[in-house]
Amino acid sequence: MSQPTAAEPTSRTVPAAPSAEPKPGLHPALLGAVSGLLLALAFEPTGAWWLAWVALVPFLRLVRSERPARSVFLGSWVGGLVFWLIAVEWVRASDPSAWPGWLALALVLSLWWPVALGLMRLMVRRLGVPLMIAAPAAWIAVEFVRGLYPLNGFQWFFLSHSTASLTPLIQVADLTGAWGLSLLVMLVNAWLAELIERPRWIQTPSGRRPARGQVIRTALVVVALASSLIYGAVRLSQAEFQPGPKVALIQSDIPQIFGGGPDPAEVLARFGRLVDQAATEQPNLIVLPETMFPYGWIAIDPDLPRAEYEAQLDRYSPGSDPDHWSHVGGEVRDMLHRWTDRINTPMIVGINSYFFQPGGLARYNTALLLQPQTTETQTYHKLHLVPFGEYIPWVKTIPWVLALTPFSADHMPSLDPGPKPSTLNLGPWRFGTPICFEDSVPHVARRLAAAPNGHPTDILLNLSNDGWFRGTAAHQLHLASSILRAVELRMPVARSVNTGTSALIDGNGTVLAALDPPARDALPNAAEGVLTVEVPLDNRTSLYMKTGDWLPIACLGLCLASLPIAAGRSLLTRRLHNA
């Protein structure tokens, strides 16, 4: 059914005077650039979140634009490029040589804006779908696909991330996932675009009255926002948190440098002091950030033949001494167990691990749980690896890809994804431990929260190393992801971060305690500390936990279904024209 027009024909309607030829209006490139700039300002470091609710209005003016299609799509791409160049500027902070990667990332991500516009134009112009349906559906579908492809996806800068501080509103995420928040933001943008483009009044014999279409659209927005806020108030009133474990979250501040860094002995001594400080609070658990233990965890399967162990090591590190690796592995294990015994407190340590086994060497980014007076350990290996940070995609078939990174051919990351999700179990509590950006990936966090070991997860512990982006907006943006995951899953999230924001977030998405990240020009170790918190357990359930990403899948289905329908209509029109 086509969208309601401003003036529904009735016998009482006074015909409007003939209008002049419509003016072409602002150039599409300018409209796109304005949207890109405003949307970028809605995120950190500016953090003007309210701009997200109006930023895309200029972009949406391109949906019905009568300018040449090439000009319209070029304008949308300009908008995407402006946005992404500003949004991912912090990528350059990782290394002076990272600027080509920043430009390449912005260029690739900018291409999603013309895709979204193309879907909107097809649904609105060819199929008559109302803009307030087409725009949210297309945008969320594109966000969803962008979060999956290419290169493991990029799950940052969804519209929902701009709403993370709006606690009463974001409670709806336990129904729809954070996707519902993106829908609300785009719905308001589409409504404002319609207010501008469509007549707001019609003339009748009794005088002017609001156009029926505008009334319907305004009512839809009011109902959507009011319903979300009412639902949020109800869910906030239902929160009855139970006391959980006392956890000491260590925040280190060790800048990360490609191809180098602080002396391992110095790093170990610094963590020794922080762990001793944490132990004085007598917590149930001490947590160290991602990959910050300066030596690797080396495990050699006793059933692995010596010759195969040597072959695996030589393939990974040619010329290395097998006996030395075995000796170092034993020393690291003994060191960590002695450390845990001395403080008499369980620890979760972020560490790189090397497993020599019959199936081949596996290298993981690992969360390792050690407990006093036992040599048994539990591990979770990161599932969702970061391209160009933990592996280099396509490097064997397209070697020049390496030029976009600060790495050399003989010194580049090559981690393996973990085999399956798992929890770390300590007494009555079950910890899911999303590592680094895994807390920004909704479906990964959900897998870790959804009883992967057969037992319900109680707490998400995010171990992260944000030192590559020290003193940038990445710290606040990463925290926003954790806030949304807490609400989606109705589960507390605790964060132990190197050079970032260590924090405790309850199931309402409220940040109960946090340590500040460093400024960009701060001296090393300026932001280190220990955050000791009692984690509030949440007994509420979440529809999103049970159903997953139903909303973006529905939006994607609507968009995909529109393609053959539009193609069929075009074919039928051509045949009728030629008949």
C-alpha positions as CSV (number, residue, x, y, z in Angstrom):
1,M,0.0,0.0,0.0
2,S,1.4,3.4,-0.9
3,Q,2.1,6.0,1.7
4,P,-0.7,8.4,2.7
5,T,-0.6,11.6,0.8
6,A,-0.8,15.0,2.4
7,A,-4.2,15.8,1.0
8,E,-6.6,12.8,0.8
9,P,-9.3,13.8,-1.9
10,T,-12.7,14.5,-0.4
11,S,-15.6,16.5,-1.7
12,R,-14.8,19.3,0.9
13,T,-11.1,19.7,-0.1
14,V,-10.2,22.8,-1.9
15,P,-7.9,22.1,-4.8
16,A,-4.4,23.4,-4.3
17,A,-3.0,26.0,-6.7
18,P,-0.6,24.5,-9.4
19,S,2.9,24.4,-8.0
20,A,5.9,25.7,-9.8
21,E,8.6,23.4,-11.0
22,P,10.3,22.0,-7.9
23,K,13.7,23.5,-7.1
24,P,16.6,21.1,-7.2
25,G,17.6,21.9,-3.6
26,L,20.9,21.2,-2.0
27,H,23.4,19.1,-3.8
28,P,23.4,15.4,-2.7
29,A,27.0,15.6,-1.7
30,L,26.3,18.4,0.7
31,L,23.3,16.7,2.2
32,G,25.4,13.5,2.7
33,A,28.3,15.4,4.2
34,V,26.0,17.3,6.7
35,S,24.5,14.0,7.8
36,G,28.0,12.4,8.2
37,L,29.3,15.3,10.2
38,L,26.3,15.5,12.5
39,L,26.2,11.8,13.1
40,A,29.9,11.7,14.0
41,L,29.4,14.5,16.5
42,A,26.7,12.3,18.2
43,F,29.5,9.9,19.3
44,E,32.5,10.4,21.5
45,P,34.6,12.4,22.0
46,T,32.0,15.1,21.4
47,G,29.2,12.9,22.7
48,A,26.3,15.1,21.6
49,W,24.0,12.0,21.6
50,W,20.9,14.0,20.7
51,L,22.3,14.8,17.3
52,A,21.8,11.1,16.3
53,W,18.0,11.7,16.4
54,V,18.3,14.4,13.7
55,A,21.6,13.7,11.9
56,L,20.3,11.5,9.2
57,V,17.5,13.8,8.0
58,P,19.6,15.3,5.2
59,F,20.6,11.8,4.1
60,L,17.0,10.7,4.0
61,R,16.2,13.7,1.7
62,L,18.1,11.7,-0.9
63,V,15.5,8.9,-0.9
64,R,13.0,10.8,-3.1
65,S,15.5,13.0,-4.8
66,E,14.9,13.4,-8.5
67,R,18.5,14.2,-9.3
68,P,20.4,11.7,-11.4
69,A,21.0,8.4,-9.5
70,R,24.8,8.7,-9.9
71,S,24.7,12.1,-8.1
72,V,22.4,10.8,-5.4
73,F,24.5,7.7,-4.6
74,L,27.7,9.7,-4.7
75,G,26.2,12.1,-2.1
76,S,25.3,9.2,0.2
77,W,28.9,7.8,-0.2
78,V,30.3,11.2,0.7
79,G,28.2,11.2,3.8
80,G,29.5,7.8,4.8
81,L,33.1,8.8,4.1
82,V,32.8,12.0,6.2
83,F,31.3,10.0,9.0
84,W,33.7,7.1,9.1
85,L,36.8,9.3,8.6
86,I,35.9,11.1,11.8
87,A,34.4,8.2,13.7
88,V,37.4,5.8,13.4
89,E,40.1,8.5,13.7
90,W,41.3,6.8,16.8
91,V,42.7,3.9,14.7
92,R,45.6,6.2,13.9
93,A,46.6,6.3,17.5
94,S,47.7,2.6,17.4
95,D,50.9,3.4,15.5
96,P,52.3,6.2,13.3
97,S,52.2,3.8,10.4
98,A,48.5,3.0,10.9
99,W,47.1,5.9,8.8
100,P,46.7,3.8,5.6
101,G,44.6,1.3,7.7
102,W,42.5,4.2,9.0
103,L,41.8,5.4,5.5
104,A,41.1,1.9,4.2
105,L,38.7,1.1,7.0
106,A,36.8,4.4,6.5
107,L,36.6,3.8,2.8
108,V,35.3,0.3,3.1
109,L,32.7,1.2,5.8
110,S,31.6,4.2,3.8
111,L,30.2,2.0,1.1
112,W,27.5,0.8,3.3
113,W,25.7,4.1,3.2
114,P,24.9,3.9,-0.6
115,V,23.7,0.3,0.1
116,A,21.3,1.5,2.7
117,L,20.1,4.4,0.5
118,G,19.6,2.0,-2.4
119,L,17.4,-0.3,-0.4
120,M,15.4,2.7,0.9
121,R,14.9,4.1,-2.6
122,L,13.8,0.8,-4.0
123,M,11.2,0.3,-1.3
124,V,9.9,3.8,-1.2
125,R,10.0,4.8,-4.9
126,R,9.4,1.4,-6.6
127,L,7.2,-0.4,-4.1
128,G,5.4,2.5,-2.3
129,V,6.6,1.4,1.2
130,P,6.3,4.3,3.7
131,L,9.6,6.0,4.5
132,M,9.1,5.4,8.2
133,I,9.1,1.7,7.5
134,A,11.7,1.5,4.8
135,A,14.4,3.7,6.5
136,P,14.6,1.8,9.8
137,A,14.4,-1.6,8.1
138,A,17.1,-0.8,5.6
139,W,19.4,0.9,8.1
140,I,19.1,-1.9,10.7
141,A,19.6,-4.6,8.0
142,V,22.8,-2.9,6.9
143,E,24.0,-2.5,10.5
144,F,23.4,-6.2,11.0
145,V,25.2,-7.3,7.9
146,R,28.0,-4.9,8.5
147,G,28.4,-6.5,11.9
148,L,28.9,-9.9,10.3
149,Y,30.8,-9.2,7.0
150,P,33.4,-8.6,5.8
151,L,36.4,-9.6,7.9
152,N,34.4,-10.7,11.0
153,G,32.3,-7.5,10.8
154,F,32.6,-4.2,12.5
155,Q,30.2,-3.8,15.4
156,W,30.9,-0.2,16.4
157,F,28.9,2.9,15.8
158,F,25.5,1.5,15.5
159,L,22.8,4.1,16.1
160,S,22.0,2.4,19.4
161,H,25.5,3.2,20.8
162,S,24.5,6.8,20.9
163,T,21.7,6.0,23.4
164,A,23.8,4.1,26.0
165,S,23.5,6.9,28.5
166,L,19.7,7.1,28.3
167,T,18.9,4.5,31.0
168,P,15.1,4.7,31.0
169,L,15.0,4.3,27.2
170,I,17.5,1.5,26.7
171,Q,15.6,-1.0,28.8
172,V,13.7,-2.1,25.7
173,A,16.9,-3.7,24.5
174,D,16.0,-6.8,26.5
175,L,13.2,-7.4,24.0
176,T,14.7,-6.4,20.7
177,G,18.4,-6.3,21.4
178,A,20.1,-2.9,21.0
179,W,18.7,-3.1,17.4
180,G,15.4,-1.7,18.8
181,L,17.2,1.4,19.9
182,S,18.6,1.9,16.4
183,L,15.1,1.5,15.1
184,L,13.8,4.3,17.4
185,V,16.6,6.7,16.4
186,M,16.0,6.1,12.7
187,L,12.3,6.3,13.1
188,V,12.5,9.8,14.5
189,N,14.9,10.8,11.7
190,A,12.4,9.5,9.1
191,W,9.5,11.3,10.8
192,L,11.4,14.6,10.7
193,A,12.3,14.0,7.0
194,E,8.6,13.5,6.3
195,L,7.7,16.6,8.2
196,I,10.0,18.6,5.9
197,E,9.2,16.9,2.6
198,R,5.4,16.2,2.9
199,P,2.7,18.9,3.2
200,R,1.9,19.5,6.9
201,W,-1.5,21.1,6.3
202,I,-4.4,20.8,3.9
203,Q,-7.0,23.5,3.2
204,T,-10.7,22.7,3.7
205,P,-13.8,24.8,3.5
206,S,-13.6,25.1,7.3
207,G,-10.0,26.2,7.3
208,R,-6.6,24.6,7.6
209,R,-6.1,21.3,9.3
210,P,-3.1,19.0,9.8
211,A,-2.6,16.5,7.0
212,R,-3.8,13.1,8.0
213,G,-0.6,11.4,7.0
214,Q,1.4,13.7,9.2
215,V,-0.9,13.1,12.1
216,I,-0.5,9.3,11.7
217,R,3.2,9.5,11.5
218,T,3.5,11.8,14.5
219,A,1.2,9.5,16.5
220,L,3.4,6.5,15.6
221,V,6.5,8.2,16.9
222,V,4.9,9.4,20.1
223,V,3.5,5.9,20.7
224,A,6.9,4.2,20.0
225,L,8.8,6.5,22.3
226,A,6.2,6.6,25.1
227,S,5.9,2.8,25.0
228,S,9.6,2.4,25.3
229,L,9.9,4.8,28.2
230,I,6.9,3.2,30.0
231,Y,8.4,-0.3,29.5
232,G,11.7,1.0,30.7
233,A,10.1,2.4,33.9
234,V,8.4,-0.9,34.6
235,R,11.6,-2.9,34.0
236,L,13.7,-0.6,36.2
237,S,11.1,-1.0,39.0
238,Q,11.4,-4.8,38.8
239,A,15.1,-4.9,39.5
240,E,15.8,-6.8,42.7
241,F,19.6,-7.4,42.7
242,Q,21.2,-10.1,44.9
243,P,24.7,-9.7,46.3
244,G,27.2,-11.6,44.2
245,P,31.0,-12.1,44.4
246,K,33.4,-9.4,45.5
247,V,35.7,-8.9,42.5
248,A,38.9,-6.9,42.2
249,L,39.3,-5.5,38.7
250,I,42.8,-4.5,37.9
251,Q,43.3,-1.6,35.5
252,S,46.8,-1.3,34.1
253,D,48.0,1.6,31.9
254,I,50.8,0.1,29.8
255,P,51.0,1.7,26.3
256,Q,51.1,-0.8,23.5
257,I,53.9,-0.5,20.9
258,F,54.1,-2.6,17.7
259,G,57.3,-4.6,17.7
260,G,58.3,-3.6,21.2
261,G,57.2,-2.5,24.6
262,P,58.1,-2.4,28.3
263,D,60.5,-4.9,29.7
264,P,58.6,-8.1,30.8
265,A,60.2,-8.1,34.2
266,E,59.0,-4.5,34.8
267,V,55.5,-5.4,33.6
268,L,55.4,-8.5,35.9
269,A,56.6,-6.4,38.9
270,R,54.0,-3.8,38.3
271,F,51.2,-6.4,38.2
272,G,52.7,-7.9,41.3
273,R,52.1,-4.7,43.1
274,L,48.6,-4.2,41.8
275,V,47.7,-7.8,42.7
276,D,49.0,-7.4,46.2
277,Q,47.0,-4.2,46.5
278,A,43.9,-6.0,45.3
279,A,44.4,-8.9,47.7
280,T,44.2,-6.6,50.7
281,E,40.5,-6.1,49.9
282,Q,40.0,-9.9,50.3
283,P,38.0,-10.3,47.1
284,N,36.6,-13.6,45.9
285,L,38.3,-13.1,42.6
286,I,41.1,-10.9,41.1
287,V,40.9,-10.1,37.3
288,L,43.8,-9.0,35.1
289,P,43.3,-7.4,31.7
290,E,43.5,-9.1,28.3
291,T,47.0,-10.5,27.2
292,M,48.8,-8.4,29.9
293,F,50.7,-11.3,31.5
294,P,54.1,-10.8,29.9
295,Y,54.8,-14.5,29.3
296,G,52.9,-17.1,27.3
297,W,51.1,-20.1,28.7
298,I,52.7,-23.1,27.0
299,A,51.0,-26.5,27.2
300,I,52.5,-29.6,25.5
301,D,50.2,-32.6,25.2
302,P,51.9,-35.6,26.8
303,D,50.6,-37.8,24.0
304,L,52.3,-35.6,21.3
305,P,55.4,-37.4,20.0
306,R,58.6,-35.4,20.5
307,A,59.3,-35.2,16.8
308,E,55.9,-33.7,16.1
309,Y,56.3,-31.2,18.9
310,E,59.6,-30.1,17.4
311,A,58.1,-29.9,13.9
312,Q,55.2,-27.7,15.1
313,L,57.5,-25.4,17.0
314,D,59.9,-25.1,14.0
315,R,56.9,-24.2,11.7
316,Y,55.9,-21.5,14.2
317,S,59.3,-20.2,15.3
318,P,62.1,-21.5,13.1
319,G,65.3,-22.2,15.0
320,S,63.8,-22.1,18.4
321,D,65.1,-24.5,21.1
322,P,62.3,-27.1,21.9
323,D,63.8,-27.7,25.4
324,H,63.9,-24.0,26.1
325,W,60.2,-23.6,25.2
326,S,59.3,-26.6,27.4
327,H,61.4,-25.2,30.3
328,V,59.8,-21.7,30.0
329,G,56.3,-23.3,29.9
330,G,57.0,-25.1,33.2
331,E,58.4,-21.9,34.8
332,V,55.4,-19.8,33.8
333,R,53.0,-22.4,35.1
334,D,54.9,-22.7,38.4
335,M,55.1,-18.9,38.7
336,L,51.3,-18.4,38.3
337,H,50.4,-21.2,40.7
338,R,52.8,-19.9,43.3
339,W,51.4,-16.4,42.9
340,T,47.8,-17.6,43.4
341,D,48.8,-19.7,46.4
342,R,50.7,-16.8,48.0
343,I,47.7,-14.4,47.8
344,N,45.3,-17.2,48.5
345,T,42.8,-15.8,46.0
346,P,41.6,-17.1,42.7
347,M,42.7,-15.1,39.6
348,I,41.6,-14.7,36.0
349,V,44.6,-13.8,33.9
350,G,44.6,-12.5,30.3
351,I,47.4,-14.4,28.6
352,N,48.5,-15.7,25.1
353,S,48.5,-19.5,25.1
354,Y,50.3,-22.1,23.0
355,F,48.8,-25.6,22.8
356,F,51.1,-28.2,21.2
357,Q,48.7,-31.1,20.4
358,P,48.3,-33.9,17.9
359,G,46.0,-31.8,15.7
360,G,48.7,-29.1,15.4
361,L,49.8,-26.0,17.3
362,A,46.9,-23.8,18.4
363,R,47.6,-20.2,19.5
364,Y,44.8,-18.5,21.5
365,N,43.9,-15.2,23.3
366,T,43.0,-16.8,26.6
367,A,41.3,-16.0,29.9
368,L,42.9,-18.4,32.4
369,L,41.4,-19.1,35.8
370,L,43.8,-20.3,38.5
371,Q,42.8,-21.2,42.1
372,P,44.9,-21.6,45.2
373,Q,46.2,-24.9,46.3
374,T,45.5,-26.7,43.0
375,T,47.2,-27.0,39.7
376,E,43.9,-27.4,37.8
377,T,43.0,-24.5,35.5
378,Q,40.1,-23.5,33.4
379,T,40.3,-21.6,30.2
380,Y,38.2,-19.7,27.7
381,H,39.8,-19.0,24.3
382,K,38.6,-16.0,22.4
383,L,36.1,-16.9,19.6
384,H,35.8,-13.7,17.6
385,L,39.2,-12.5,16.5
386,V,39.9,-8.9,15.4
387,P,41.2,-8.7,11.8
388,F,44.5,-6.9,11.4
389,G,45.0,-7.1,15.1
390,E,44.9,-10.8,15.8
391,Y,45.2,-12.1,12.3
392,I,45.8,-10.7,8.9
393,P,43.1,-11.7,6.4
394,W,43.9,-12.7,2.9
395,V,47.6,-12.2,3.5
396,K,48.6,-15.5,1.8
397,T,46.6,-14.7,-1.4
398,I,46.9,-10.9,-1.4
399,P,50.3,-10.1,0.2
400,W,50.0,-6.3,-0.3
401,V,47.3,-6.3,2.4
402,L,50.2,-6.3,4.9
403,A,51.1,-2.8,3.7
404,L,47.9,-1.6,5.4
405,T,49.2,-2.7,8.8
406,P,52.2,-1.8,11.0
407,F,53.4,-5.5,10.8
408,S,56.2,-7.1,8.8
409,A,56.0,-10.5,7.1
410,D,58.1,-12.2,9.8
411,H,56.2,-10.4,12.7
412,M,52.5,-10.5,12.3
413,P,49.6,-11.8,14.4
414,S,48.3,-15.3,13.6
415,L,46.0,-16.3,16.4
416,D,43.4,-19.1,16.2
417,P,39.7,-18.7,17.2
418,G,38.6,-20.7,20.2
419,P,36.9,-24.0,19.6
420,K,33.7,-23.2,21.5
421,P,32.1,-20.9,24.1
422,S,32.6,-21.8,27.7
423,T,32.3,-20.3,31.2
424,L,34.8,-20.2,34.0
425,N,33.3,-21.6,37.2
426,L,34.2,-20.5,40.6
427,G,32.2,-21.8,43.6
428,P,28.5,-21.0,42.9
429,W,29.2,-18.5,40.2
430,R,29.6,-18.8,36.4
431,F,31.6,-16.2,34.6
432,G,31.4,-15.6,30.9
433,T,34.6,-13.8,29.8
434,P,34.2,-11.9,26.5
435,I,37.7,-10.8,25.5
436,C,38.4,-7.4,24.0
437,F,35.8,-6.4,21.3
438,E,33.7,-9.6,21.9
439,D,31.5,-7.5,24.2
440,S,30.7,-5.3,21.2
441,V,29.4,-8.3,19.2
442,P,25.8,-9.0,20.3
443,H,25.6,-12.6,19.1
444,V,29.0,-13.5,20.7
445,A,28.1,-12.0,24.1
446,R,24.8,-13.8,23.9
447,R,26.5,-17.2,23.2
448,L,28.7,-16.6,26.3
449,A,25.8,-15.7,28.4
450,A,23.5,-18.5,27.3
451,A,24.8,-21.3,29.5
452,P,27.4,-22.7,27.2
453,N,28.5,-25.3,29.8
454,G,25.0,-26.3,30.7
455,H,24.9,-23.9,33.6
456,P,23.4,-20.4,33.4
457,T,26.0,-17.6,33.3
458,D,25.8,-15.2,36.2
459,I,28.3,-12.5,35.2
460,L,30.1,-11.3,32.1
461,L,33.8,-10.3,32.7
462,N,35.2,-8.3,29.9
463,L,39.0,-8.6,29.7
464,S,40.3,-6.0,27.3
465,N,43.5,-4.3,26.2
466,D,42.7,-0.8,24.8
467,G,46.3,0.3,25.0
468,W,46.6,0.5,21.3
469,F,44.1,3.4,21.3
470,R,45.4,5.1,24.5
471,G,43.6,8.4,25.4
472,T,41.1,8.3,22.5
473,A,37.3,8.1,22.2
474,A,37.6,4.3,21.8
475,H,37.5,4.0,25.6
476,Q,34.1,5.5,26.0
477,L,32.7,3.8,22.9
478,H,33.9,0.4,24.2
479,L,32.1,1.1,27.5
480,A,28.9,1.9,25.6
481,S,28.9,-1.6,24.1
482,S,29.2,-3.2,27.6
483,I,26.3,-1.1,28.8
484,L,24.0,-2.3,26.0
485,R,25.1,-5.9,26.5
486,A,24.2,-5.7,30.2
487,V,20.6,-4.6,29.4
488,E,20.1,-7.0,26.5
489,L,21.1,-10.0,28.6
490,R,20.0,-8.7,32.0
491,M,23.4,-9.6,33.3
492,P,26.0,-7.6,35.2
493,V,29.1,-6.7,33.3
494,A,32.5,-6.1,34.9
495,R,35.4,-4.8,32.9
496,S,39.2,-5.2,33.6
497,V,41.0,-3.1,31.0
498,N,44.5,-2.1,30.2
499,T,44.5,1.6,29.4
500,G,40.7,2.0,29.2
501,T,37.7,2.2,31.4
502,S,37.5,-0.6,34.0
503,A,33.9,-0.6,35.4
504,L,31.0,-2.4,36.9
505,I,27.6,-2.2,35.1
506,D,24.4,-3.7,36.6
507,G,21.6,-5.3,34.7
508,N,19.9,-1.9,34.2
509,G,22.9,-0.6,32.2
510,T,23.9,1.7,35.1
511,V,27.6,2.2,35.6
512,L,28.0,1.7,39.3
513,A,31.7,2.3,39.5
514,A,34.5,3.0,37.1
515,L,38.2,4.0,36.8
516,D,39.0,6.8,34.4
517,P,41.0,6.1,31.3
518,P,44.2,8.1,30.6
519,A,44.4,11.3,28.6
520,R,46.2,10.9,25.3
521,D,49.3,12.8,26.5
522,A,49.4,11.3,30.0
523,L,52.5,9.6,31.2
524,P,52.6,5.7,31.1
525,N,50.9,4.1,34.2
526,A,49.0,7.3,35.0
527,A,45.6,5.6,35.0
528,E,46.4,2.3,36.7
529,G,44.5,1.2,39.8
530,V,42.3,-1.5,41.4
531,L,38.5,-1.3,41.3
532,T,37.0,-3.6,44.0
533,V,33.3,-4.1,43.6
534,E,30.5,-6.4,44.8
535,V,28.7,-7.6,41.7
536,P,24.9,-7.4,41.8
537,L,23.3,-10.5,40.4
538,D,20.1,-10.0,38.3
539,N,17.4,-12.6,38.4
540,R,15.3,-11.1,35.6
541,T,14.9,-12.9,32.3
542,S,15.4,-11.4,28.8
543,L,13.5,-12.1,25.6
544,Y,16.6,-11.2,23.6
545,M,18.6,-13.9,25.4
546,K,16.0,-16.5,24.3
547,T,15.3,-15.3,20.7
548,G,18.4,-13.5,19.6
549,D,18.6,-11.1,16.7
550,W,15.0,-11.5,15.5
551,L,14.5,-7.8,14.8
552,P,17.5,-7.3,12.4
553,I,16.8,-10.6,10.7
554,A,13.2,-9.5,10.1
555,C,14.4,-6.2,8.7
556,L,16.9,-8.0,6.5
557,G,14.1,-10.3,5.3
558,L,11.9,-7.3,4.4
559,C,14.8,-5.8,2.4
560,L,15.7,-9.0,0.6
561,A,12.0,-9.7,-0.2
562,S,11.7,-6.3,-1.8
563,L,14.4,-7.1,-4.4
564,P,12.5,-9.8,-6.4
565,I,9.2,-7.9,-6.0
566,A,10.7,-4.8,-7.5
567,A,12.4,-6.8,-10.3
568,G,9.1,-8.5,-11.1
569,R,7.2,-5.2,-11.2
570,S,9.8,-3.8,-13.6
571,L,9.6,-6.8,-15.8
572,L,5.8,-6.6,-15.9
573,T,5.9,-2.9,-16.7
574,R,8.3,-3.4,-19.6
575,R,6.2,-6.2,-21.1
576,L,3.0,-4.1,-20.8
577,H,4.8,-1.2,-22.4
578,N,6.0,-3.3,-25.3
579,A,2.7,-5.0,-25.8
